[in-house]
Amino acid sequence: MKWTVHMGSNEQKTFLSLNKAKSHADYNQALDHFTAPAQNFVFASNSGDIAMRIQGKFALKWPEQGKFLMDGSDPRMEWQQFIPNDQNPSTLNPERGFVSSANQRPVSSNYPYYVFDNSYEHYRNHRINGRLRAMDQITVEDMKELQFDDYYQQASEVLPTMLKLLGDQVPEGKNVQTFLKQLQEWDYYADPNQKAPTVYYVWWNQLYDLIWERWDEFGVPVVKPNSYRTIQLLIQEPEGAIFDKKGTSEKETATTLVRTSFERMVEELNEYISKEGDYGWANFKNTTIQHLVPQFTSFSKSHVFTGGGSGIVNATSGRHGASWRMVVELGDVPNASGVYPGGQSGNPGSRFYADLLPIWAEGAI
């Protein structure tokens, strides 16, 4: 195990220099001192320039180096060099008129260095970029609304295919028609009072697990293909061999697994309803703001009534979400506002400890 943080650096100089920066050149010079953990630094000037740079100390790797376990006793496995700072991914005044970042793959295929992470996000950046491209004369209110966007991009891409493969082979059972109707009429917004996001979420997870369940047989942790790649296979190769279950006499297809997973979804949701009652998205998702000390549950807040979710621009899942929302309007006098999911001091003894939580949950910055 190795981490660039342990190699020595001077991040404080970066921020002291940024406080005095007057140009894009000053910004770049300040970032040269920043090593780890790598961050995305955005830039805007009062002359209208915009930029973004991914800054950190990145090892220069051969293709797939670090993707799998390597022999630490072999010096050939060591990092030999680092990507020069001036060749870290960056952009200045892109033609599209904006910069954005949402944990997506940071470079295109023509970037000359090997870049890999199995956890790149595939949906939030598509939604953000699509909304920004469609906007004109963007206002502060537009940006506040975008940060709190609940559109479930993943569901919009795969649910029509899932419903098509399901066809009219719908099993009989309690709430089956209700669940189906909710999915068919859904507008793909994961708002807190909606029930369709819950139905989709449970169905998709049942389907995903069913597709890749054979990988659980290895008895060791395995990184399975991500949701984006799985969805591409469902849409483009529904008859593909990846959907055929080994050890059965029949040839299973995506249709087989979609119908089986629908039955499992109905069973799981009915069991949940019998215990919890309301399966609205906010109740099912159970967004919880925890104290930094996990055992301090009395200082935490569960069942926060808010929408969004993992893979959604409003990335508020059960345990994770925006720890700080902020919108800044640049000008002679900047106009900025922001909100924490709780009291600003973080002091549980303060009567203001949870004052900002309702504002955060409602997306009001």
DRENTOR-31761 format. One record per residue: x negated, y, z negated of N, C-alpha, C in turn; residue in three letters. Coordinates in steps of 0.05 Angstrom, whole numbers, padded with zeros to 5 digits, always signed. Layout:
! DRENTOR-31761
XYZXYZXYZALA/...
***
This chain:
! DRENTOR-31761
-00017-00024+00000+00000+00000+00000-00018+00025+00000MET/-00010+00044+00016-00026+00069+00018-00008+00092+00023LYS/-00015+00115+00012+00002+00139+00015-00016+00164+00017TRP/-00009+00181+00037-00025+00205+00042-00025+00224+00018THR/-00005+00223+00001-00004+00240-00023-00029+00237-00040VAL/-00040+00212-00040-00063+00206-00057-00089+00215-00045HIS/-00088+00227-00022-00113+00235-00008-00121+00263-00013MET/-00105+00278-00029-00112+00306-00035-00102+00325-00015GLY/-00091+00347-00024-00080+00367-00006-00074+00393-00022SER/-00063+00413-00008-00058+00439-00021-00031+00450-00012ASN/-00010+00435-00019+00017+00444-00011+00024+00472-00022GLU/+00013+00478-00045+00020+00505-00056+00011+00527-00038GLN/-00012+00523-00025-00022+00544-00006-00003+00548+00017LYS/+00010+00526+00026+00030+00528+00047+00052+00548+00040THR/+00063+00544+00016+00086+00561+00008+00078+00589+00001PHE/+00054+00593-00011+00044+00620-00016+00040+00634+00011LEU/+00029+00620+00030+00024+00632+00057+00050+00638+00072SER/+00070+00620+00069+00095+00624+00082+00109+00650+00071LEU/+00106+00655+00045+00118+00678+00033+00106+00704+00045ASN/+00082+00703+00056+00069+00726+00068+00070+00726+00099LYS/+00081+00705+00110+00080+00702+00139+00096+00723+00154ALA/+00086+00733+00176+00099+00754+00191+00104+00745+00220LYS/+00095+00721+00227+00098+00713+00255+00099+00682+00257SER/+00104+00673+00281+00104+00644+00286+00076+00632+00282HIS/+00056+00648+00289+00028+00639+00286+00022+00636+00256ALA/+00031+00655+00240+00026+00653+00211+00040+00629+00199ASP/+00064+00623+00209+00080+00600+00200+00064+00574+00206TYR/+00054+00572+00230+00038+00548+00237+00013+00545+00221ASN/-00001+00567+00216-00025+00567+00201-00019+00558+00172GLN/+00003+00567+00161+00010+00559+00134+00016+00530+00132ALA/+00029+00519+00152+00037+00490+00151+00013+00472+00153LEU/-00009+00481+00164-00033+00464+00167-00043+00454+00140ASP/-00035+00466+00118-00044+00458+00092-00026+00437+00079HIS/-00003+00432+00092+00017+00414+00080+00012+00385+00089PHE/+00010+00367+00070+00003+00339+00076+00027+00320+00071THR/+00038+00320+00047+00058+00300+00041+00075+00308+00017ALA/+00099+00297+00015+00112+00281+00035+00120+00297+00060PRO/+00119+00285+00083+00124+00300+00108+00152+00313+00107ALA/+00154+00337+00118+00178+00352+00118+00183+00365+00145GLN/+00209+00372+00150+00216+00388+00174+00218+00417+00165ASN/+00201+00434+00177+00201+00462+00171+00214+00478+00194PHE/+00235+00493+00188+00248+00509+00208+00239+00538+00206VAL/+00240+00552+00228+00230+00580+00230+00249+00597+00245PHE/+00253+00621+00236+00268+00641+00252+00257+00668+00246ALA/+00255+00685+00267+00244+00712+00264+00266+00733+00270SER/+00262+00757+00261+00281+00779+00267+00279+00788+00296ASN/+00260+00777+00311+00259+00783+00339+00273+00762+00356SER/+00284+00742+00342+00301+00722+00357+00288+00696+00362GLY/+00263+00692+00354+00249+00666+00358+00260+00645+00338ASP/+00262+00620+00347+00269+00598+00330+00249+00575+00335ILE/+00243+00560+00315+00224+00538+00318+00229+00517+00296ALA/+00218+00494+00301+00217+00473+00280+00192+00456+00284MET/+00181+00448+00262+00156+00431+00263+00158+00410+00242ARG/+00151+00386+00249+00150+00364+00230+00121+00363+00220ILE/+00117+00369+00195+00090+00371+00185+00085+00351+00163GLN/+00062+00338+00166+00052+00318+00147+00026+00308+00158GLY/+00013+00291+00143-00011+00278+00152-00004+00250+00161LYS/-00002+00247+00188+00008+00222+00200-00016+00205+00210PHE/-00017+00180+00201-00038+00162+00211-00035+00157+00241ALA/-00057+00156+00254-00058+00150+00283-00058+00119+00285LEU/-00036+00108+00293-00032+00079+00293-00031+00067+00321LYS/-00040+00043+00324-00035+00028+00348-00006+00018+00348TRP/+00006+00012+00371+00034+00004+00372+00040-00019+00352PRO/+00060-00014+00335+00070-00033+00314+00052-00036+00290GLU/+00030-00020+00288+00015-00020+00264+00032-00010+00240GLN/+00033-00025+00219+00049-00017+00196+00078-00026+00197GLY/+00086-00037+00220+00113-00046+00223+00117-00072+00207LYS/+00095-00088+00205+00096-00113+00191+00073-00114+00171PHE/+00073-00133+00152+00051-00136+00133+00025-00141+00147LEU/+00004-00129+00137-00023-00133+00149-00042-00142+00128MET/-00065-00153+00137-00085-00163+00120-00102-00140+00108ASP/-00097-00134+00082-00111-00111+00070-00140-00115+00066GLY/-00150-00139+00069-00179-00145+00066-00194-00140+00092SER/-00180-00136+00113-00192-00133+00140-00195-00103+00146ASP/-00219-00091+00147-00222-00062+00151-00210-00053+00178PRO/-00206-00071+00197-00194-00063+00222-00165-00054+00219ARG/-00153-00063+00196-00125-00056+00191-00122-00028+00179MET/-00144-00016+00170-00144+00010+00157-00136+00032+00177GLU/-00125+00054+00167-00122+00078+00183-00150+00088+00191TRP/-00153+00093+00217-00179+00103+00227-00180+00133+00230GLN/-00158+00145+00240-00156+00173+00244-00128+00183+00239GLN/-00124+00209+00242-00097+00221+00238-00090+00238+00262PHE/-00063+00240+00267-00054+00257+00288-00061+00286+00282ILE/-00074+00300+00300-00081+00328+00295-00056+00345+00289PRO/-00059+00364+00271-00036+00381+00264-00023+00394+00288ASN/-00039+00403+00307-00027+00417+00330-00012+00398+00349ASP/-00013+00372+00343+00002+00353+00360+00024+00339+00345GLN/+00030+00349+00320+00054+00340+00307+00078+00349+00322ASN/+00100+00335+00321+00124+00343+00337+00133+00371+00329PRO/+00138+00388+00349+00146+00416+00343+00161+00427+00368SER/+00176+00448+00363+00189+00461+00386+00191+00491+00380THR/+00190+00507+00400+00192+00536+00398+00211+00546+00420LEU/+00232+00559+00412+00252+00570+00430+00261+00550+00451ASN/+00272+00527+00442+00282+00507+00462+00304+00518+00480PRO/+00305+00508+00504+00324+00518+00523+00353+00515+00514GLU/+00359+00495+00497+00386+00491+00488+00396+00512+00468ARG/+00377+00528+00457+00384+00550+00441+00387+00545+00411GLY/+00380+00521+00402+00381+00515+00373+00361+00493+00367PHE/+00355+00490+00341+00339+00468+00331+00356+00454+00310VAL/+00353+00428+00307+00369+00413+00287+00353+00388+00279SER/+00361+00378+00256+00349+00353+00246+00369+00339+00227SER/+00372+00313+00231+00389+00297+00214+00379+00269+00211ALA/+00352+00267+00207+00339+00241+00203+00340+00223+00227ASN/+00343+00235+00251+00342+00220+00275+00313+00215+00284GLN/+00310+00198+00305+00283+00195+00316+00272+00222+00325ARG/+00249+00230+00316+00240+00257+00319+00227+00264+00346PRO/+00220+00244+00362+00206+00249+00386+00218+00233+00409VAL/+00213+00242+00434+00222+00228+00457+00202+00206+00465SER/+00209+00191+00486+00192+00169+00494+00165+00177+00505SER/+00162+00203+00513+00137+00211+00525+00117+00222+00504ASN/+00125+00221+00478+00106+00229+00457+00083+00209+00457TYR/+00058+00218+00457+00035+00200+00462+00027+00183+00438PRO/+00039+00187+00415+00031+00171+00391+00053+00152+00383TYR/+00045+00131+00370+00065+00111+00361+00080+00121+00336TYR/+00106+00121+00338+00124+00131+00317+00145+00109+00312VAL/+00148+00102+00286+00168+00081+00280+00179+00085+00252PHE/+00205+00081+00250+00218+00078+00224+00244+00063+00229ASP/+00249+00042+00213+00273+00026+00218+00298+00039+00207ASN/+00295+00063+00195+00319+00075+00183+00327+00101+00197SER/+00319+00105+00221+00328+00129+00235+00359+00130+00237TYR/+00370+00153+00235+00399+00157+00235+00408+00163+00264GLU/+00431+00151+00271+00439+00153+00300+00464+00169+00305HIS/+00478+00178+00285+00504+00189+00289+00507+00219+00281TYR/+00496+00226+00259+00499+00254+00249+00487+00274+00269ARG/+00463+00267+00280+00450+00285+00299+00466+00288+00325ASN/+00479+00267+00334+00496+00268+00358+00519+00288+00353HIS/+00532+00285+00330+00554+00303+00324+00545+00332+00321ARG/+00524+00336+00306+00514+00363+00302+00506+00376+00328ILE/+00491+00362+00345+00482+00374+00370+00506+00379+00389ASN/+00525+00360+00389+00548+00364+00405+00565+00388+00397GLY/+00568+00392+00371+00583+00415+00361+00568+00441+00367ARG/+00542+00441+00363+00526+00466+00368+00527+00473+00398LEU/+00525+00453+00415+00527+00459+00444+00553+00471+00452ARG/+00575+00463+00438+00601+00472+00445+00608+00500+00433ALA/+00592+00508+00413+00598+00534+00400+00587+00557+00416MET/+00600+00580+00412+00591+00605+00424+00595+00628+00404ASP/+00576+00646+00403+00578+00668+00384+00583+00657+00355GLN/+00565+00640+00347+00568+00625+00322+00569+00644+00298ILE/+00587+00639+00280+00590+00655+00256+00582+00640+00231THR/+00580+00654+00209+00574+00640+00183+00595+00620+00177VAL/+00620+00626+00182+00642+00607+00177+00639+00582+00194GLU/+00630+00585+00219+00626+00562+00236+00605+00543+00224ASP/+00584+00554+00213+00562+00538+00202+00571+00525+00175MET/+00587+00539+00160+00598+00526+00135+00616+00503+00143LYS/+00632+00506+00163+00650+00485+00172+00634+00461+00183GLU/+00613+00467+00197+00596+00445+00209+00583+00429+00187LEU/+00573+00441+00166+00560+00427+00144+00580+00408+00131GLN/+00605+00414+00131+00625+00398+00117+00642+00381+00137PHE/+00631+00377+00161+00645+00363+00182+00648+00333+00174ASP/+00673+00323+00175+00679+00296+00167+00683+00277+00190ASP/+00677+00285+00214+00682+00268+00237+00664+00242+00236TYR/+00677+00219+00239+00664+00193+00236+00655+00184+00264TYR/+00632+00194+00273+00622+00189+00300+00619+00159+00306GLN/+00608+00144+00287+00605+00115+00291+00631+00102+00297GLN/+00652+00108+00281+00678+00096+00286+00689+00103+00313ALA/+00685+00128+00321+00696+00137+00347+00683+00122+00370SER/+00658+00112+00366+00644+00098+00388+00651+00069+00389GLU/+00658+00056+00366+00661+00027+00366+00690+00018+00361VAL/+00706+00033+00347+00733+00024+00340+00750+00018+00364LEU/+00750+00035+00385+00766+00027+00409+00759+00000+00420PRO/+00733-00007+00420+00724-00033+00429+00734-00055+00411THR/+00732-00050+00385+00741-00070+00365+00771-00076+00369MET/+00787-00055+00372+00816-00058+00376+00822-00072+00402LEU/+00806-00066+00423+00810-00079+00449+00804-00109+00447LYS/+00782-00116+00433+00775-00144+00430+00795-00159+00412LEU/+00806-00145+00393+00826-00157+00375+00851-00164+00392LEU/+00858-00146+00410+00881-00151+00427+00907-00155+00411GLY/+00923-00173+00421+00949-00179+00407+00947-00203+00389ASP/+00922-00213+00384+00918-00236+00367+00915-00227+00338GLN/+00937-00215+00328+00936-00203+00301+00948-00223+00282VAL/+00934-00230+00260+00944-00250+00242+00968-00239+00226PRO/+00985-00257+00217+01006-00249+00200+00996-00246+00171GLU/+01009-00229+00156+01000-00226+00129+01008-00199+00117GLY/+01004-00196+00092+01011-00172+00078+00995-00148+00088LYS/+01009-00126+00094+00997-00101+00102+00982-00101+00129ASN/+00984-00123+00144+00969-00125+00169+00978-00103+00188VAL/+01004-00100+00192+01014-00080+00211+01009-00052+00202GLN/+01009-00048+00175+01003-00022+00164+00974-00014+00171THR/+00955-00033+00165+00927-00028+00171+00923-00022+00200PHE/+00935-00038+00217+00932-00036+00246+00942-00009+00256LEU/+00965-00001+00246+00977+00025+00254+00959+00048+00245LYS/+00948+00047+00222+00931+00068+00212+00906+00071+00229GLN/+00895+00049+00238+00872+00050+00256+00879+00061+00283LEU/+00901+00052+00294+00909+00061+00321+00916+00091+00322GLN/+00925+00102+00300+00933+00130+00300+00912+00148+00288GLU/+00889+00137+00281+00869+00153+00267+00855+00173+00286TRP/+00850+00197+00275+00836+00217+00291+00806+00217+00286ASP/+00796+00198+00272+00767+00193+00266+00755+00213+00246TYR/+00772+00227+00232+00762+00245+00211+00764+00230+00184TYR/+00742+00229+00170+00741+00215+00144+00747+00234+00121ALA/+00772+00245+00122+00781+00263+00101+00788+00247+00077ASP/+00788+00260+00053+00790+00244+00028+00817+00230+00024PRO/+00839+00241+00036+00865+00228+00031+00872+00208+00053ASN/+00855+00205+00073+00861+00186+00095+00856+00157+00086GLN/+00871+00139+00097+00867+00111+00091+00853+00096+00114LYS/+00855+00106+00138+00843+00093+00161+00812+00090+00158ALA/+00798+00110+00147+00769+00106+00143+00762+00082+00126PRO/+00778+00077+00106+00774+00054+00088+00778+00028+00104THR/+00799+00027+00119+00805+00003+00135+00783-00003+00155VAL/+00774+00018+00169+00752+00015+00188+00727+00007+00174TYR/+00720+00020+00152+00695+00015+00138+00693-00014+00130TYR/+00714-00025+00118+00714-00053+00109+00713-00072+00133VAL/+00728-00066+00154+00728-00083+00178+00700-00083+00191TRP/+00689-00059+00195+00662-00058+00207+00641-00074+00192TRP/+00641-00071+00165+00621-00084+00149+00625-00115+00150ASN/+00650-00123+00150+00655-00152+00153+00645-00162+00180GLN/+00650-00146+00201+00641-00154+00228+00611-00155+00230LEU/+00598-00134+00220+00569-00132+00221+00556-00156+00206TYR/+00566-00162+00182+00555-00185+00167+00560-00211+00181ASP/+00582-00214+00194+00589-00238+00209+00570-00242+00233LEU/+00564-00220+00247+00547-00221+00270+00519-00231+00263ILE/+00509-00220+00240+00480-00225+00233+00477-00244+00209TRP/+00498-00259+00203+00497-00276+00179+00476-00297+00180GLU/+00469-00306+00204+00449-00327+00206+00421-00318+00195ARG/+00417-00292+00196+00392-00281+00186+00389-00282+00156TRP/+00412-00288+00143+00411-00291+00114+00400-00318+00105ASP/+00398-00336+00125+00389-00363+00119+00359-00366+00114GLU/+00344-00344+00121+00315-00346+00118+00306-00347+00089PHE/+00323-00337+00071+00316-00337+00043+00297-00315+00034GLY/+00291-00297+00052+00274-00274+00046+00288-00248+00057VAL/+00280-00225+00046+00292-00200+00056+00286-00196+00086PRO/+00306-00190+00102+00303-00186+00130+00316-00160+00138VAL/+00302-00144+00154+00314-00119+00164+00330-00127+00189VAL/+00356-00125+00187+00374-00133+00209+00376-00110+00230LYS/+00384-00116+00255+00388-00095+00274+00408-00074+00264PRO/+00403-00049+00270+00419-00028+00259+00447-00027+00272ASN/+00464-00010+00260+00492-00008+00270+00493+00001+00299SER/+00475+00020+00306+00476+00031+00333+00470+00009+00354TYR/+00450-00007+00349+00443-00029+00367+00465-00050+00368ARG/+00476-00056+00345+00498-00076+00343+00522-00066+00360THR/+00528-00041+00358+00551-00030+00373+00546-00031+00403ILE/+00521-00026+00411+00515-00028+00439+00519-00056+00450GLN/+00511-00076+00434+00516-00104+00442+00545-00110+00444LEU/+00561-00100+00425+00590-00105+00425+00603-00094+00450LEU/+00594-00070+00458+00607-00056+00480+00597-00067+00507ILE/+00571-00072+00509+00559-00079+00534+00556-00109+00539GLN/+00554-00125+00518+00550-00154+00522+00568-00170+00504GLU/+00595-00167+00505+00613-00181+00486+00612-00211+00490PRO/+00602-00221+00512+00600-00250+00517+00572-00260+00511GLU/+00554-00242+00501+00526-00249+00497+00521-00271+00477GLY/+00498-00284+00480+00491-00306+00463+00487-00298+00434ALA/+00483-00273+00429+00478-00264+00401+00503-00269+00384ILE/+00527-00270+00396+00552-00274+00381+00559-00303+00377PHE/+00544-00321+00390+00550-00350+00388+00539-00361+00362ASP/+00555-00374+00347+00546-00385+00321+00533-00413+00326LYS/+00509-00416+00316+00495-00441+00319+00509-00463+00301LYS/+00509-00487+00312+00520-00509+00296+00550-00513+00298GLY/+00562-00499+00317+00591-00503+00321+00595-00514+00349THR/+00617-00528+00354+00622-00540+00380+00632-00520+00400SER/+00643-00498+00391+00654-00478+00409+00634-00455+00413GLU/+00638-00441+00435+00621-00418+00441+00635-00393+00431LYS/+00625-00381+00410+00638-00357+00399+00628-00332+00415GLU/+00646-00313+00417+00640-00287+00430+00646-00265+00411THR/+00641-00240+00420+00648-00217+00404+00677-00217+00396ALA/+00694-00226+00414+00723-00228+00408+00728-00246+00385THR/+00715-00269+00384+00719-00288+00362+00712-00275+00336THR/+00689-00262+00335+00680-00250+00310+00696-00226+00301LEU/+00705-00210+00321+00723-00188+00315+00748-00197+00301VAL/+00760-00218+00312+00786-00228+00301+00781-00241+00273ARG/+00759-00256+00270+00753-00267+00244+00748-00246+00223THR/+00733-00225+00231+00727-00204+00212+00751-00188+00205SER/+00770-00185+00224+00795-00171+00218+00811-00186+00196PHE/+00812-00212+00198+00825-00228+00177+00812-00225+00150GLU/+00785-00224+00150+00771-00221+00125+00775-00193+00114ARG/+00777-00173+00132+00782-00146+00123+00809-00144+00109MET/+00830-00157+00120+00857-00156+00109+00856-00169+00081VAL/+00842-00191+00079+00840-00205+00053+00825-00187+00032GLU/+00803-00175+00040+00788-00158+00021+00803-00134+00013GLU/+00817-00121+00032+00832-00097+00025+00856-00103+00007LEU/+00870-00124+00013+00893-00131-00003+00884-00138-00032ASN/+00861-00150-00035+00850-00156-00062+00844-00129-00076GLU/+00832-00111-00061+00825-00085-00072+00851-00070-00081TYR/+00871-00070-00064+00896-00057-00070+00909-00068-00095ILE/+00908-00095-00098+00920-00108-00121+00907-00099-00147SER/+00882-00092-00146+00867-00084-00170+00867-00053-00174LYS/+00863-00038-00152+00859-00009-00154+00883+00007-00144GLU/+00900-00005-00128+00923+00010-00118+00916+00027-00094GLY/+00909+00052-00098+00904+00071-00077+00878+00064-00062ASP/+00881+00060-00035+00857+00055-00019+00850+00078-00001TYR/+00859+00102-00009+00851+00126+00004+00821+00129+00004GLY/+00810+00142+00024+00781+00143+00028+00766+00153+00004TRP/+00775+00175-00009+00761+00186-00032+00761+00166-00055ALA/+00783+00153-00059+00785+00134-00082+00767+00109-00076ASN/+00768+00099-00052+00753+00076-00045+00723+00082-00045PHE/+00716+00104-00033+00687+00111-00031+00675+00117-00059LYS/+00691+00129-00076+00683+00135-00104+00657+00150-00105ASN/+00656+00173-00093+00632+00190-00095+00626+00197-00124THR/+00602+00191-00132+00594+00195-00160+00569+00212-00162THR/+00570+00234-00177+00547+00251-00182+00535+00242-00208ILE/+00511+00229-00206+00499+00218-00229+00478+00236-00241GLN/+00475+00234-00267+00453+00248-00281+00427+00235-00271HIS/+00405+00250-00271+00380+00239-00262+00371+00215-00278LEU/+00379+00213-00303+00374+00189-00319+00398+00170-00315VAL/+00394+00148-00300+00417+00131-00292+00434+00122-00316PRO/+00422+00118-00339+00437+00108-00362+00456+00129-00374GLN/+00452+00155-00367+00468+00176-00379+00495+00179-00364PHE/+00511+00158-00365+00536+00158-00350+00555+00179-00360THR/+00554+00185-00386+00573+00205-00397+00567+00233-00386SER/+00543+00237-00375+00537+00263-00363+00541+00262-00333PHE/+00553+00241-00323+00558+00238-00294+00588+00243-00288SER/+00594+00245-00262+00622+00250-00254+00628+00231-00231LYS/+00648+00213-00235+00656+00194-00215+00683+00202-00202SER/+00690+00188-00181+00715+00193-00166+00718+00223-00159HIS/+00697+00234-00148+00698+00261-00137+00715+00261-00112VAL/+00736+00278-00111+00754+00278-00088+00742+00294-00065PHE/+00728+00279-00048+00715+00291-00025+00713+00271-00002THR/+00711+00281+00022+00710+00264+00045+00681+00258+00054GLY/+00678+00254+00080+00651+00249+00091+00643+00220+00085GLY/+00617+00216+00088+00606+00189+00083+00579+00185+00096GLY/+00568+00162+00092+00542+00155+00105+00545+00156+00135SER/+00526+00169+00148+00527+00171+00177+00545+00193+00188GLY/+00557+00208+00170+00574+00231+00177+00559+00256+00170ILE/+00565+00278+00185+00551+00303+00179+00554+00311+00150VAL/+00578+00310+00140+00582+00313+00111+00575+00286+00098ASN/+00549+00282+00093+00538+00256+00087+00542+00248+00058ALA/+00567+00249+00049+00574+00244+00021+00584+00216+00018THR/+00567+00197+00011+00575+00170+00007+00582+00165-00022SER/+00582+00140-00031+00588+00134-00059+00567+00145-00078GLY/+00542+00144-00070+00521+00151-00088+00503+00174-00077ARG/+00505+00180-00051+00487+00200-00040+00504+00222-00027HIS/+00491+00245-00024+00505+00267-00012+00487+00292-00011GLY/+00497+00314-00003+00482+00339-00001+00477+00349-00029ALA/+00451+00349-00037+00444+00360-00064+00443+00391-00063SER/+00445+00402-00040+00444+00431-00037+00454+00439-00009TRP/+00476+00454-00009+00486+00464+00017+00480+00494+00018ARG/+00470+00503+00041+00462+00531+00043+00466+00541+00072MET/+00476+00565+00074+00479+00579+00100+00467+00606+00097VAL/+00450+00614+00116+00436+00640+00116+00441+00654+00142VAL/+00451+00678+00140+00454+00696+00164+00431+00716+00163GLU/+00413+00714+00183+00390+00731+00184+00398+00759+00194LEU/+00383+00778+00186+00387+00806+00194+00369+00824+00178GLY/+00373+00850+00180+00357+00869+00164+00358+00862+00134ASP/+00382+00855+00125+00386+00844+00098+00399+00817+00101VAL/+00384+00795+00095+00396+00768+00099+00420+00764+00081PRO/+00440+00750+00092+00464+00743+00077+00464+00713+00073ASN/+00461+00704+00048+00458+00675+00043+00476+00666+00021ALA/+00486+00642+00023+00501+00630+00001+00495+00600+00001SER/+00499+00588-00023+00493+00560-00026+00507+00549-00051GLY/+00508+00523-00053+00521+00510-00076+00508+00484-00083VAL/+00506+00478-00109+00497+00453-00119+00522+00436-00126TYR/+00519+00409-00127+00541+00392-00136+00542+00390-00166PRO/+00543+00413-00179+00543+00413-00209+00535+00440-00219GLY/+00528+00442-00244+00519+00467-00255+00491+00474-00246GLY/+00485+00499-00243+00459+00507-00232+00436+00500-00252GLN/+00441+00502-00277+00420+00496-00297+00414+00466-00300SER/+00434+00449-00294+00431+00421-00299+00431+00413-00328GLY/+00438+00432-00345+00438+00427-00374+00465+00417-00382ASN/+00467+00392-00391+00493+00381-00399+00505+00394-00423PRO/+00489+00410-00438+00500+00425-00460+00512+00451-00453GLY/+00510+00459-00427+00521+00484-00418+00550+00481-00412SER/+00566+00501-00418+00595+00500-00411+00599+00503-00381ARG/+00577+00511-00367+00579+00514-00338+00568+00488-00323PHE/+00564+00467-00338+00551+00443-00327+00564+00433-00301TYR/+00590+00432-00300+00604+00421-00276+00620+00442-00261ALA/+00614+00468-00266+00630+00489-00254+00630+00489-00223ASP/+00607+00482-00211+00605+00484-00182+00614+00458-00168LEU/+00620+00437-00183+00627+00412-00171+00652+00414-00153LEU/+00674+00426-00162+00697+00429-00144+00692+00444-00119PRO/+00675+00465-00121+00668+00481-00098+00653+00464-00078ILE/+00634+00449-00088+00617+00431-00071+00635+00410-00058TRP/+00653+00398-00074+00670+00376-00063+00689+00386-00041ALA/+00697+00411-00043+00715+00423-00023+00701+00435+00001GLU/+00674+00436+00000+00659+00447+00022+00658+00477+00023GLY/+00665+00490+00001+00665+00519+00000+00638+00528-00010ALA/+00622+00539+00008+00595+00548+00000+00597+00576-00010ILE/
***
